[in-house]
């Protein structure tokens, strides 16, 4: 696995470009062929959570790049799969794993 290079931005901040793993489809295929249902579920959860994290990172980086701060009032995280919800009222159930939204953990 290749780690992204670190680059130093303005005011000494470290920016790390997010790059999607090239072999995530291979990981899915291997676990499917081996009948590893728990591993398949874990990989699915991780991929879905990282998609959300990448979007949050991208929007925050754009806001900071424009000289603004990102206004985030509430962040809730599903304790099962890592789904991250930004806002005051999380969904009734997690869209990734179906866990009840009222049991999300506030960050």
Buried (B, 14 or more C-beta within 10 A) or exposed (E): EEEEEEEEEEEEEEBEEEEEEEEBEEBBEBBEEEEEEEBBBBBBBBBBBBEBEEEBBEEBBEEBEEEEEEEEEEBBBBEBBBBBBBEEEBBEBBBBBEBEBEEBEEE
